[in-house]
Amino acid sequence: MTETHERGADSPPLAEVKTAIGGFLSEFNQFQDDMNAKLQKQEERIAMLNTKTNTFARPALSTEIDTQAPHKLALKNYLRCGDDDALRGLELEGKAMNTAVNAEGGYLVDPQTAEMIQSVLRSSSSLRSVANVVNVEATSFDVLIDSTDTGAGWADEVSSTAETDTPQIERISIPLHELSALPKASQRLLDDSAFDIEGWLAGRIADKFARAEAASFISGDGSGKPTGLLTHPTVDNDSWTWGNLGYVATGTAGDFDSSNAADAIVDLVYALGARYRANANFIMNSKTAGAVRKMKDADGRFLWSDGLAAGEPARLMGYPVLIAEDMPDIAVDAMAIAFGDFGAGYTIAERPDLRVLRDPFSAKPHVLFYATKRVGGDVTDFAAIKLMKFGTA
């Protein structure tokens, strides 16, 4: 009895224990409330971010898939195994695509593949890179040219005004011709899922089209192909008339003059009208460029200067030089150098679409892909282009 009483005297009073426990529970509850409040704020922030993501990011992704993936997948199935049901049933009019082409005429390729081909054509060493390029939906493109000038006169208060000359309008029609390529691949290669059929097809088509176009824009005869720059009649620039291209002669058959080689370049530049020189370019092939870049002026300075930045063209007398291998080599009476404002002087008209027809029968066991586009070209301003003739007159 006495021992129990002594242990109770050493223990804290019951009221103090209850007070301590109550304080601890109160502080714990407050801590828990604070944690819940912070978690609630964090959840609200995450929900807000998800809402923004759903509102702004996902529709754009969905739009890209809706407008591009179905057509690309359908084209891939058609190229690999000839399944054209998806292409025929795919209706994407109004979404920058149109697949309404019958099977006999082929199907339009997806925009990404077509743009890949167009970028190769634009970047190739071709007249296309400096000419005026227009997209048309018709079978030809008409250019109206004012080849003369409107007359003018001075007037005062007492004299009568005389009638002035009327300008003459020339109409130049550029027909579009069908350009085609026929690459082939084995069916086993097409069955390989790792094989990039679209990239392979775009590369082959772009290579064929680029070479065919470049040659036609320079020397095409206009029969089933564009009319080339050098196909038109040429006359000495001193007697130039509309419908002809004026030339400047070097004075030596098949070469530059041995004593004053650079004079012919200077004469060619200033044979072109001043209003065209601001946007003018030289065009020549690599062999001709190799001869020209050795030329110096009277003070011993080279006329040729290389581009200062990557991708920048070399310059001759300050004017850009386009290296086009389809230009003729230096030879007797050859028109090996052209100089002019080709954006004004030569127009390329083309339809923007590219069609592909799959042919698994004509070259078994290979599959042929018949790709076609329509393009035309011709000189549209005969005053904007001058040529250099490697001859005596």
C-alpha positions, 0 to 999 in steps of 0.5 A: 500500500505504501509502495504503490503510493510512492510510485504514484507520487513520482508520476505526472498528474493525469491532467497534465498528461491529457493536456500534453496529448491534446496539444500533440493531437492539435498540432498533428491535425494542423500539420495534416490540414496544411499538407492537405491544403498543399496537396490540393493546390498541387492537384489543381495546378496539375489539372490546370496544366492538363487542361491547357495541354488538351486545349492547345496542343492536342487539337494541332496534333490531331489535325496533323494526323487527320489530314496527313497520316490517312493519305500517307498510309493509304499511299504506302499500302498502294505502293507496297501491295497495290491496295487502292481501296483506301485511296479511292475512299479517302476524301480529303478535299478542303484539307490541302489534298485531293485524291480524286484520281482514277486508278488508270491515271495514277494517284496523287502522292502525299504532300510531303513526298511531293515537296521533297521532289520539288525541293530537289528540283529547286536546288539542282543546278538548273535554269529553274533556280533563277527562272520565273516559276508559276503553278497553273491548273490549265494545259497551257500558260499565256504570258502577255508581253509589252514589247514596245513602249507607249509614246509620250510628249510634252504639252502646254496650255495653247498647243494641241496634244498630238496622238502618241504611239500605242504599245503592242502586246505580244501573247506567248503561250507556254504549253505544258508537257508530260514529264515521266519517270519509270523506276522499278523495285522488286516485290520482295524489297517492297514487302520488307517493312524496313524499306522506306518506299516513299523516300526511295520513290521520291529520290528516284523520281526527283533525280530523273525529273531534275536531269530531264528538266535541266536539259530541256530548259536549255536546249529543248526543241518544244516538241513534247518538251519545253522550248529551251533557251538556246533553241530560239534564233540568235542575231548579233546584238547590234541588229537585235529584234524582238523574237531573237536572242542577241549575242556578243562574239568573242572575236576568235573561233572557238575561244576567247581573244588571246590578247584581251580575253576579258573584254568579251565578258565586259561587252556581254554585261553591258549588252544587256539593258540597265533595267535587267542588270540589277537581277542578272546572272551568268549561266555556263557549264563547269568547263567554261567556268574553269576557263573564265575564272582565270581571267584578270582585268588590266590591273591583274585582279581576277574577274571571278570571286568565290562565294563568301558563305556556304551555299552562296554562288560564285560571282563574275564581275559582281554577278552570280554564276549558275553552273548548268552542265547542260550549257554547251562547251566552248567550241566554234560558234557555240553559245556557251555563256548566257547572261541576263535577268532570267526571272523576267526572260524565261518562264517555267509553268507547271501543275503542282500535282505529281501522280504515281501509277503502280504496274506489277505486270510489265516487268515481273518480278519487279514492280514499275512505278510510273510517275508523271507531272506536267511542265512547260517553259519558254523565253518570255522576254527576248530583251532580258537575255544575252548570249556569248558566241565563241566566233569571229562575228 
